[in-house]
Amino acid sequence: MWQMLSSLEIPDPFATFVANKYAKATGLKYDFFAKEWYLKTACCGEELYAPNKKTMTKIRLYHTRNECLGGY
Ligand SMILES: [Zn+2]
């Protein structure tokens, strides 16, 4: 877990590439009009919004751990 978190802190091109690839895989989208990241969660279909990807990751993890009623 700490390895994943520390890799997110490093702003190198490969990490960005991986993040973008991951974003596509998870359905993360950027709303250019609202200037927010948008994600429809895979677990229950709830829609999440965040100002950046890092915050989105936190919101998504919080959702799956504490809020989600559809996954676990
Ligand atoms: Zn959910």
PDB file of the backbone (N, CA, C, O) and the ligand in Angstrom, with CONECT records:
HET     ZN  A 101       1
ATOM      1  N   MET A   1       0.838  -1.216   0.000  1.00  0.00           N
ATOM      2  CA  MET A   1       0.000   0.000   0.000  1.00  0.00           C
ATOM      3  C   MET A   1       0.859   1.246   0.000  1.00  0.00           C
ATOM      4  O   MET A   1       0.596   2.190  -0.746  1.00  0.00           O
ATOM      5  N   TRP A   2       1.899   1.252   0.846  1.00  0.00           N
ATOM      6  CA  TRP A   2       2.746   2.443   0.901  1.00  0.00           C
ATOM      7  C   TRP A   2       3.473   2.653  -0.411  1.00  0.00           C
ATOM      8  O   TRP A   2       3.769   3.786  -0.793  1.00  0.00           O
ATOM      9  N   GLN A   3       3.761   1.553  -1.105  1.00  0.00           N
ATOM     10  CA  GLN A   3       4.438   1.671  -2.399  1.00  0.00           C
ATOM     11  C   GLN A   3       3.542   2.384  -3.400  1.00  0.00           C
ATOM     12  O   GLN A   3       4.009   3.237  -4.155  1.00  0.00           O
ATOM     13  N   MET A   4       2.272   2.046  -3.410  1.00  0.00           N
ATOM     14  CA  MET A   4       1.348   2.679  -4.331  1.00  0.00           C
ATOM     15  C   MET A   4       1.225   4.165  -4.020  1.00  0.00           C
ATOM     16  O   MET A   4       1.236   4.999  -4.926  1.00  0.00           O
ATOM     17  N   LEU A   5       1.108   4.490  -2.738  1.00  0.00           N
ATOM     18  CA  LEU A   5       0.958   5.886  -2.347  1.00  0.00           C
ATOM     19  C   LEU A   5       2.194   6.693  -2.691  1.00  0.00           C
ATOM     20  O   LEU A   5       2.089   7.811  -3.196  1.00  0.00           O
ATOM     21  N   SER A   6       3.378   6.127  -2.418  1.00  0.00           N
ATOM     22  CA  SER A   6       4.593   6.874  -2.693  1.00  0.00           C
ATOM     23  C   SER A   6       4.782   7.063  -4.190  1.00  0.00           C
ATOM     24  O   SER A   6       5.305   8.092  -4.619  1.00  0.00           O
ATOM     25  N   SER A   7       4.363   6.079  -5.000  1.00  0.00           N
ATOM     26  CA  SER A   7       4.512   6.224  -6.440  1.00  0.00           C
ATOM     27  C   SER A   7       3.619   7.350  -6.967  1.00  0.00           C
ATOM     28  O   SER A   7       3.944   7.989  -7.968  1.00  0.00           O
ATOM     29  N   LEU A   8       2.506   7.587  -6.296  1.00  0.00           N
ATOM     30  CA  LEU A   8       1.615   8.667  -6.718  1.00  0.00           C
ATOM     31  C   LEU A   8       2.218  10.042  -6.430  1.00  0.00           C
ATOM     32  O   LEU A   8       1.831  11.041  -7.036  1.00  0.00           O
ATOM     33  N   GLU A   9       3.165  10.077  -5.503  1.00  0.00           N
ATOM     34  CA  GLU A   9       3.774  11.355  -5.150  1.00  0.00           C
ATOM     35  C   GLU A   9       4.827  11.798  -6.169  1.00  0.00           C
ATOM     36  O   GLU A   9       5.184  12.975  -6.230  1.00  0.00           O
ATOM     37  N   ILE A  10       5.312  10.858  -6.956  1.00  0.00           N
ATOM     38  CA  ILE A  10       6.394  11.170  -7.900  1.00  0.00           C
ATOM     39  C   ILE A  10       5.810  11.627  -9.242  1.00  0.00           C
ATOM     40  O   ILE A  10       5.166  10.837  -9.932  1.00  0.00           O
ATOM     41  N   PRO A  11       6.023  12.865  -9.610  1.00  0.00           N
ATOM     42  CA  PRO A  11       5.422  13.392 -10.834  1.00  0.00           C
ATOM     43  C   PRO A  11       6.249  13.126 -12.099  1.00  0.00           C
ATOM     44  O   PRO A  11       6.465  14.036 -12.900  1.00  0.00           O
ATOM     45  N   ASP A  12       6.704  11.901 -12.275  1.00  0.00           N
ATOM     46  CA  ASP A  12       7.476  11.617 -13.487  1.00  0.00           C
ATOM     47  C   ASP A  12       6.537  11.172 -14.614  1.00  0.00           C
ATOM     48  O   ASP A  12       5.402  10.768 -14.359  1.00  0.00           O
ATOM     49  N   PRO A  13       7.015  11.247 -15.860  1.00  0.00           N
ATOM     50  CA  PRO A  13       6.131  10.956 -17.008  1.00  0.00           C
ATOM     51  C   PRO A  13       5.547   9.558 -16.968  1.00  0.00           C
ATOM     52  O   PRO A  13       4.390   9.351 -17.334  1.00  0.00           O
ATOM     53  N   PHE A  14       6.347   8.596 -16.522  1.00  0.00           N
ATOM     54  CA  PHE A  14       5.825   7.230 -16.496  1.00  0.00           C
ATOM     55  C   PHE A  14       4.676   7.107 -15.508  1.00  0.00           C
ATOM     56  O   PHE A  14       3.662   6.471 -15.799  1.00  0.00           O
ATOM     57  N   ALA A  15       4.838   7.718 -14.338  1.00  0.00           N
ATOM     58  CA  ALA A  15       3.775   7.678 -13.337  1.00  0.00           C
ATOM     59  C   ALA A  15       2.513   8.345 -13.874  1.00  0.00           C
ATOM     60  O   ALA A  15       1.399   7.874 -13.642  1.00  0.00           O
ATOM     61  N   THR A  16       2.704   9.449 -14.597  1.00  0.00           N
ATOM     62  CA  THR A  16       1.557  10.143 -15.190  1.00  0.00           C
ATOM     63  C   THR A  16       0.886   9.263 -16.226  1.00  0.00           C
ATOM     64  O   THR A  16      -0.341   9.196 -16.304  1.00  0.00           O
ATOM     65  N   PHE A  17       1.708   8.585 -17.024  1.00  0.00           N
ATOM     66  CA  PHE A  17       1.165   7.663 -18.029  1.00  0.00           C
ATOM     67  C   PHE A  17       0.346   6.563 -17.360  1.00  0.00           C
ATOM     68  O   PHE A  17      -0.765   6.249 -17.788  1.00  0.00           O
ATOM     69  N   VAL A  18       0.907   5.992 -16.319  1.00  0.00           N
ATOM     70  CA  VAL A  18       0.213   4.922 -15.602  1.00  0.00           C
ATOM     71  C   VAL A  18      -1.079   5.454 -14.997  1.00  0.00           C
ATOM     72  O   VAL A  18      -2.116   4.792 -15.039  1.00  0.00           O
ATOM     73  N   ALA A  19      -1.007   6.651 -14.438  1.00  0.00           N
ATOM     74  CA  ALA A  19      -2.198   7.251 -13.831  1.00  0.00           C
ATOM     75  C   ALA A  19      -3.278   7.469 -14.874  1.00  0.00           C
ATOM     76  O   ALA A  19      -4.456   7.222 -14.619  1.00  0.00           O
ATOM     77  N   ASN A  20      -2.872   7.935 -16.054  1.00  0.00           N
ATOM     78  CA  ASN A  20      -3.848   8.173 -17.112  1.00  0.00           C
ATOM     79  C   ASN A  20      -4.453   6.873 -17.605  1.00  0.00           C
ATOM     80  O   ASN A  20      -5.650   6.788 -17.881  1.00  0.00           O
ATOM     81  N   LYS A  21      -3.599   5.856 -17.709  1.00  0.00           N
ATOM     82  CA  LYS A  21      -4.081   4.547 -18.138  1.00  0.00           C
ATOM     83  C   LYS A  21      -5.066   4.010 -17.109  1.00  0.00           C
ATOM     84  O   LYS A  21      -6.124   3.481 -17.451  1.00  0.00           O
ATOM     85  N   TYR A  22      -4.697   4.156 -15.852  1.00  0.00           N
ATOM     86  CA  TYR A  22      -5.559   3.709 -14.762  1.00  0.00           C
ATOM     87  C   TYR A  22      -6.879   4.477 -14.787  1.00  0.00           C
ATOM     88  O   TYR A  22      -7.952   3.915 -14.567  1.00  0.00           O
ATOM     89  N   ALA A  23      -6.768   5.772 -15.059  1.00  0.00           N
ATOM     90  CA  ALA A  23      -7.960   6.608 -15.095  1.00  0.00           C
ATOM     91  C   ALA A  23      -8.940   6.108 -16.154  1.00  0.00           C
ATOM     92  O   ALA A  23     -10.149   6.065 -15.926  1.00  0.00           O
ATOM     93  N   LYS A  24      -8.404   5.732 -17.311  1.00  0.00           N
ATOM     94  CA  LYS A  24      -9.270   5.208 -18.367  1.00  0.00           C
ATOM     95  C   LYS A  24      -9.924   3.912 -17.926  1.00  0.00           C
ATOM     96  O   LYS A  24     -11.107   3.680 -18.172  1.00  0.00           O
ATOM     97  N   ALA A  25      -9.141   3.076 -17.273  1.00  0.00           N
ATOM     98  CA  ALA A  25      -9.647   1.773 -16.845  1.00  0.00           C
ATOM     99  C   ALA A  25     -10.754   1.916 -15.809  1.00  0.00           C
ATOM    100  O   ALA A  25     -11.664   1.090 -15.746  1.00  0.00           O
ATOM    101  N   THR A  26     -10.672   2.962 -15.002  1.00  0.00           N
ATOM    102  CA  THR A  26     -11.647   3.133 -13.936  1.00  0.00           C
ATOM    103  C   THR A  26     -12.817   4.030 -14.343  1.00  0.00           C
ATOM    104  O   THR A  26     -13.749   4.229 -13.564  1.00  0.00           O
ATOM    105  N   GLY A  27     -12.769   4.569 -15.559  1.00  0.00           N
ATOM    106  CA  GLY A  27     -13.864   5.407 -16.021  1.00  0.00           C
ATOM    107  C   GLY A  27     -13.783   6.846 -15.545  1.00  0.00           C
ATOM    108  O   GLY A  27     -14.765   7.587 -15.584  1.00  0.00           O
ATOM    109  N   LEU A  28     -12.588   7.228 -15.093  1.00  0.00           N
ATOM    110  CA  LEU A  28     -12.412   8.603 -14.630  1.00  0.00           C
ATOM    111  C   LEU A  28     -12.406   9.563 -15.812  1.00  0.00           C
ATOM    112  O   LEU A  28     -11.719   9.339 -16.808  1.00  0.00           O
ATOM    113  N   LYS A  29     -13.169  10.616 -15.688  1.00  0.00           N
ATOM    114  CA  LYS A  29     -13.264  11.585 -16.788  1.00  0.00           C
ATOM    115  C   LYS A  29     -13.048  12.987 -16.245  1.00  0.00           C
ATOM    116  O   LYS A  29     -13.325  13.273 -15.080  1.00  0.00           O
ATOM    117  N   TYR A  30     -12.541  13.865 -17.127  1.00  0.00           N
ATOM    118  CA  TYR A  30     -12.390  15.254 -16.728  1.00  0.00           C
ATOM    119  C   TYR A  30     -13.474  16.095 -17.390  1.00  0.00           C
ATOM    120  O   TYR A  30     -13.628  16.091 -18.612  1.00  0.00           O
ATOM    121  N   ASP A  31     -14.208  16.802 -16.572  1.00  0.00           N
ATOM    122  CA  ASP A  31     -15.255  17.679 -17.083  1.00  0.00           C
ATOM    123  C   ASP A  31     -14.664  19.064 -17.294  1.00  0.00           C
ATOM    124  O   ASP A  31     -14.444  19.808 -16.338  1.00  0.00           O
ATOM    125  N   PHE A  32     -14.411  19.403 -18.547  1.00  0.00           N
ATOM    126  CA  PHE A  32     -13.740  20.665 -18.843  1.00  0.00           C
ATOM    127  C   PHE A  32     -14.618  21.878 -18.532  1.00  0.00           C
ATOM    128  O   PHE A  32     -14.112  22.967 -18.264  1.00  0.00           O
ATOM    129  N   PHE A  33     -15.919  21.681 -18.570  1.00  0.00           N
ATOM    130  CA  PHE A  33     -16.821  22.800 -18.308  1.00  0.00           C
ATOM    131  C   PHE A  33     -16.892  23.119 -16.819  1.00  0.00           C
ATOM    132  O   PHE A  33     -16.866  24.277 -16.402  1.00  0.00           O
ATOM    133  N   ALA A  34     -16.984  22.052 -16.037  1.00  0.00           N
ATOM    134  CA  ALA A  34     -17.043  22.238 -14.582  1.00  0.00           C
ATOM    135  C   ALA A  34     -15.649  22.328 -13.970  1.00  0.00           C
ATOM    136  O   ALA A  34     -15.486  22.712 -12.812  1.00  0.00           O
ATOM    137  N   LYS A  35     -14.630  21.961 -14.787  1.00  0.00           N
ATOM    138  CA  LYS A  35     -13.255  21.899 -14.305  1.00  0.00           C
ATOM    139  C   LYS A  35     -13.135  20.988 -13.096  1.00  0.00           C
ATOM    140  O   LYS A  35     -12.498  21.313 -12.095  1.00  0.00           O
ATOM    141  N   GLU A  36     -13.773  19.838 -13.230  1.00  0.00           N
ATOM    142  CA  GLU A  36     -13.728  18.853 -12.161  1.00  0.00           C
ATOM    143  C   GLU A  36     -13.529  17.472 -12.774  1.00  0.00           C
ATOM    144  O   GLU A  36     -13.867  17.236 -13.934  1.00  0.00           O
ATOM    145  N   TRP A  37     -12.978  16.573 -11.980  1.00  0.00           N
ATOM    146  CA  TRP A  37     -12.908  15.166 -12.365  1.00  0.00           C
ATOM    147  C   TRP A  37     -14.209  14.507 -11.972  1.00  0.00           C
ATOM    148  O   TRP A  37     -14.800  14.793 -10.930  1.00  0.00           O
ATOM    149  N   TYR A  38     -14.632  13.614 -12.849  1.00  0.00           N
ATOM    150  CA  TYR A  38     -15.902  12.936 -12.659  1.00  0.00           C
ATOM    151  C   TYR A  38     -15.668  11.434 -12.714  1.00  0.00           C
ATOM    152  O   TYR A  38     -14.942  10.942 -13.579  1.00  0.00           O
ATOM    153  N   LEU A  39     -16.275  10.721 -11.805  1.00  0.00           N
ATOM    154  CA  LEU A  39     -16.154   9.265 -11.812  1.00  0.00           C
ATOM    155  C   LEU A  39     -17.474   8.631 -11.408  1.00  0.00           C
ATOM    156  O   LEU A  39     -18.037   8.940 -10.358  1.00  0.00           O
ATOM    157  N   LYS A  40     -17.952   7.739 -12.260  1.00  0.00           N
ATOM    158  CA  LYS A  40     -19.103   6.932 -11.874  1.00  0.00           C
ATOM    159  C   LYS A  40     -18.535   5.648 -11.307  1.00  0.00           C
ATOM    160  O   LYS A  40     -17.915   4.865 -12.028  1.00  0.00           O
ATOM    161  N   THR A  41     -18.741   5.432 -10.032  1.00  0.00           N
ATOM    162  CA  THR A  41     -18.076   4.319  -9.359  1.00  0.00           C
ATOM    163  C   THR A  41     -18.550   2.981  -9.905  1.00  0.00           C
ATOM    164  O   THR A  41     -19.724   2.803 -10.229  1.00  0.00           O
ATOM    165  N   ALA A  42     -17.610   2.043 -10.001  1.00  0.00           N
ATOM    166  CA  ALA A  42     -17.921   0.712 -10.515  1.00  0.00           C
ATOM    167  C   ALA A  42     -18.725  -0.094  -9.506  1.00  0.00           C
ATOM    168  O   ALA A  42     -19.468  -1.001  -9.879  1.00  0.00           O
ATOM    169  N   CYS A  43     -18.575   0.238  -8.230  1.00  0.00           N
ATOM    170  CA  CYS A  43     -19.188  -0.574  -7.188  1.00  0.00           C
ATOM    171  C   CYS A  43     -20.703  -0.433  -7.153  1.00  0.00           C
ATOM    172  O   CYS A  43     -21.416  -1.430  -7.040  1.00  0.00           O
ATOM    173  N   CYS A  44     -21.203   0.803  -7.247  1.00  0.00           N
ATOM    174  CA  CYS A  44     -22.641   1.003  -7.116  1.00  0.00           C
ATOM    175  C   CYS A  44     -23.190   2.047  -8.080  1.00  0.00           C
ATOM    176  O   CYS A  44     -24.393   2.310  -8.093  1.00  0.00           O
ATOM    177  N   GLY A  45     -22.306   2.649  -8.896  1.00  0.00           N
ATOM    178  CA  GLY A  45     -22.778   3.606  -9.890  1.00  0.00           C
ATOM    179  C   GLY A  45     -22.961   5.014  -9.366  1.00  0.00           C
ATOM    180  O   GLY A  45     -23.455   5.887 -10.079  1.00  0.00           O
ATOM    181  N   GLU A  46     -22.565   5.240  -8.120  1.00  0.00           N
ATOM    182  CA  GLU A  46     -22.664   6.584  -7.578  1.00  0.00           C
ATOM    183  C   GLU A  46     -21.686   7.525  -8.290  1.00  0.00           C
ATOM    184  O   GLU A  46     -20.579   7.119  -8.643  1.00  0.00           O
ATOM    185  N   GLU A  47     -22.095   8.779  -8.498  1.00  0.00           N
ATOM    186  CA  GLU A  47     -21.263   9.726  -9.212  1.00  0.00           C
ATOM    187  C   GLU A  47     -20.473  10.579  -8.232  1.00  0.00           C
ATOM    188  O   GLU A  47     -21.027  11.170  -7.305  1.00  0.00           O
ATOM    189  N   LEU A  48     -19.150  10.630  -8.462  1.00  0.00           N
ATOM    190  CA  LEU A  48     -18.256  11.384  -7.586  1.00  0.00           C
ATOM    191  C   LEU A  48     -17.591  12.504  -8.371  1.00  0.00           C
ATOM    192  O   LEU A  48     -17.313  12.361  -9.562  1.00  0.00           O
ATOM    193  N   TYR A  49     -17.340  13.611  -7.701  1.00  0.00           N
ATOM    194  CA  TYR A  49     -16.648  14.738  -8.327  1.00  0.00           C
ATOM    195  C   TYR A  49     -15.476  15.165  -7.459  1.00  0.00           C
ATOM    196  O   TYR A  49     -15.554  15.101  -6.232  1.00  0.00           O
ATOM    197  N   ALA A  50     -14.378  15.606  -8.098  1.00  0.00           N
ATOM    198  CA  ALA A  50     -13.209  16.068  -7.357  1.00  0.00           C
ATOM    199  C   ALA A  50     -12.436  17.081  -8.198  1.00  0.00           C
ATOM    200  O   ALA A  50     -12.479  17.029  -9.428  1.00  0.00           O
ATOM    201  N   PRO A  51     -11.731  18.000  -7.541  1.00  0.00           N
ATOM    202  CA  PRO A  51     -10.968  19.017  -8.261  1.00  0.00           C
ATOM    203  C   PRO A  51      -9.699  18.481  -8.911  1.00  0.00           C
ATOM    204  O   PRO A  51      -9.182  19.099  -9.842  1.00  0.00           O
ATOM    205  N   ASN A  52      -9.189  17.355  -8.447  1.00  0.00           N
ATOM    206  CA  ASN A  52      -8.007  16.748  -9.063  1.00  0.00           C
ATOM    207  C   ASN A  52      -8.021  15.244  -8.807  1.00  0.00           C
ATOM    208  O   ASN A  52      -8.812  14.721  -8.022  1.00  0.00           O
ATOM    209  N   LYS A  53      -7.105  14.572  -9.512  1.00  0.00           N
ATOM    210  CA  LYS A  53      -7.125  13.106  -9.461  1.00  0.00           C
ATOM    211  C   LYS A  53      -6.770  12.574  -8.083  1.00  0.00           C
ATOM    212  O   LYS A  53      -7.312  11.566  -7.630  1.00  0.00           O
ATOM    213  N   LYS A  54      -5.857  13.264  -7.428  1.00  0.00           N
ATOM    214  CA  LYS A  54      -5.431  12.796  -6.113  1.00  0.00           C
ATOM    215  C   LYS A  54      -6.601  12.829  -5.131  1.00  0.00           C
ATOM    216  O   LYS A  54      -6.809  11.899  -4.351  1.00  0.00           O
ATOM    217  N   THR A  55      -7.358  13.925  -5.192  1.00  0.00           N
ATOM    218  CA  THR A  55      -8.534  14.034  -4.336  1.00  0.00           C
ATOM    219  C   THR A  55      -9.578  12.997  -4.727  1.00  0.00           C
ATOM    220  O   THR A  55     -10.252  12.422  -3.872  1.00  0.00           O
ATOM    221  N   MET A  56      -9.701  12.768  -6.022  1.00  0.00           N
ATOM    222  CA  MET A  56     -10.652  11.764  -6.485  1.00  0.00           C
ATOM    223  C   MET A  56     -10.327  10.395  -5.910  1.00  0.00           C
ATOM    224  O   MET A  56     -11.216   9.659  -5.484  1.00  0.00           O
ATOM    225  N   THR A  57      -9.044  10.064  -5.905  1.00  0.00           N
ATOM    226  CA  THR A  57      -8.630   8.778  -5.344  1.00  0.00           C
ATOM    227  C   THR A  57      -9.044   8.681  -3.888  1.00  0.00           C
ATOM    228  O   THR A  57      -9.548   7.649  -3.446  1.00  0.00           O
ATOM    229  N   LYS A  58      -8.829   9.764  -3.141  1.00  0.00           N
ATOM    230  CA  LYS A  58      -9.203   9.763  -1.727  1.00  0.00           C
ATOM    231  C   LYS A  58     -10.713   9.628  -1.552  1.00  0.00           C
ATOM    232  O   LYS A  58     -11.190   8.873  -0.705  1.00  0.00           O
ATOM    233  N   ILE A  59     -11.458  10.378  -2.375  1.00  0.00           N
ATOM    234  CA  ILE A  59     -12.918  10.328  -2.277  1.00  0.00           C
ATOM    235  C   ILE A  59     -13.427   8.942  -2.628  1.00  0.00           C
ATOM    236  O   ILE A  59     -14.335   8.412  -1.988  1.00  0.00           O
ATOM    237  N   ARG A  60     -12.809   8.356  -3.681  1.00  0.00           N
ATOM    238  CA  ARG A  60     -13.246   7.028  -4.110  1.00  0.00           C
ATOM    239  C   ARG A  60     -12.968   5.989  -3.030  1.00  0.00           C
ATOM    240  O   ARG A  60     -13.812   5.139  -2.746  1.00  0.00           O
ATOM    241  N   LEU A  61     -11.783   6.060  -2.431  1.00  0.00           N
ATOM    242  CA  LEU A  61     -11.449   5.115  -1.371  1.00  0.00           C
ATOM    243  C   LEU A  61     -12.368   5.301  -0.172  1.00  0.00           C
ATOM    244  O   LEU A  61     -12.824   4.332   0.436  1.00  0.00           O
ATOM    245  N   TYR A  62     -12.634   6.568   0.160  1.00  0.00           N
ATOM    246  CA  TYR A  62     -13.535   6.851   1.277  1.00  0.00           C
ATOM    247  C   TYR A  62     -14.923   6.285   0.981  1.00  0.00           C
ATOM    248  O   TYR A  62     -15.578   5.707   1.849  1.00  0.00           O
ATOM    249  N   HIS A  63     -15.347   6.464  -0.257  1.00  0.00           N
ATOM    250  CA  HIS A  63     -16.666   5.971  -0.645  1.00  0.00           C
ATOM    251  C   HIS A  63     -16.761   4.465  -0.478  1.00  0.00           C
ATOM    252  O   HIS A  63     -17.695   3.954   0.139  1.00  0.00           O
ATOM    253  N   THR A  64     -15.762   3.743  -1.048  1.00  0.00           N
ATOM    254  CA  THR A  64     -15.844   2.285  -1.009  1.00  0.00           C
ATOM    255  C   THR A  64     -15.710   1.759   0.416  1.00  0.00           C
ATOM    256  O   THR A  64     -16.262   0.709   0.745  1.00  0.00           O
ATOM    257  N   ARG A  65     -14.978   2.484   1.262  1.00  0.00           N
ATOM    258  CA  ARG A  65     -14.759   1.989   2.620  1.00  0.00           C
ATOM    259  C   ARG A  65     -15.877   2.395   3.583  1.00  0.00           C
ATOM    260  O   ARG A  65     -16.223   1.641   4.492  1.00  0.00           O
ATOM    261  N   ASN A  66     -16.430   3.573   3.381  1.00  0.00           N
ATOM    262  CA  ASN A  66     -17.333   4.113   4.412  1.00  0.00           C
ATOM    263  C   ASN A  66     -18.761   4.391   3.937  1.00  0.00           C
ATOM    264  O   ASN A  66     -19.702   4.360   4.730  1.00  0.00           O
ATOM    265  N   GLU A  67     -18.913   4.661   2.650  1.00  0.00           N
ATOM    266  CA  GLU A  67     -20.213   5.121   2.202  1.00  0.00           C
ATOM    267  C   GLU A  67     -20.973   4.094   1.370  1.00  0.00           C
ATOM    268  O   GLU A  67     -22.204   4.050   1.370  1.00  0.00           O
ATOM    269  N   CYS A  68     -20.200   3.266   0.660  1.00  0.00           N
ATOM    270  CA  CYS A  68     -20.836   2.435  -0.356  1.00  0.00           C
ATOM    271  C   CYS A  68     -21.764   1.407   0.258  1.00  0.00           C
ATOM    272  O   CYS A  68     -21.436   0.731   1.233  1.00  0.00           O
ATOM    273  N   LEU A  69     -22.962   1.314  -0.363  1.00  0.00           N
ATOM    274  CA  LEU A  69     -23.926   0.330   0.086  1.00  0.00           C
ATOM    275  C   LEU A  69     -24.101  -0.767  -0.963  1.00  0.00           C
ATOM    276  O   LEU A  69     -24.813  -1.746  -0.740  1.00  0.00           O
ATOM    277  N   GLY A  70     -23.442  -0.590  -2.105  1.00  0.00           N
ATOM    278  CA  GLY A  70     -23.677  -1.512  -3.202  1.00  0.00           C
ATOM    279  C   GLY A  70     -22.579  -2.541  -3.403  1.00  0.00           C
ATOM    280  O   GLY A  70     -22.776  -3.536  -4.100  1.00  0.00           O
ATOM    281  N   GLY A  71     -21.412  -2.304  -2.790  1.00  0.00           N
ATOM    282  CA  GLY A  71     -20.269  -3.171  -3.075  1.00  0.00           C
ATOM    283  C   GLY A  71     -20.065  -4.256  -2.058  1.00  0.00           C
ATOM    284  O   GLY A  71     -19.956  -5.432  -2.405  1.00  0.00           O
ATOM    285  N   TYR A  72     -20.011  -3.874  -0.815  1.00  0.00           N
ATOM    286  CA  TYR A  72     -19.626  -4.857   0.187  1.00  0.00           C
ATOM    287  C   TYR A  72     -20.766  -5.226   1.135  1.00  0.00           C
ATOM    288  O   TYR A  72     -20.581  -6.048   2.033  1.00  0.00           O
TER     289      TYR A  72
HETATM  290 ZN    ZN A 101     -20.227   2.437  -4.244  1.00  0.00          ZN2+
END
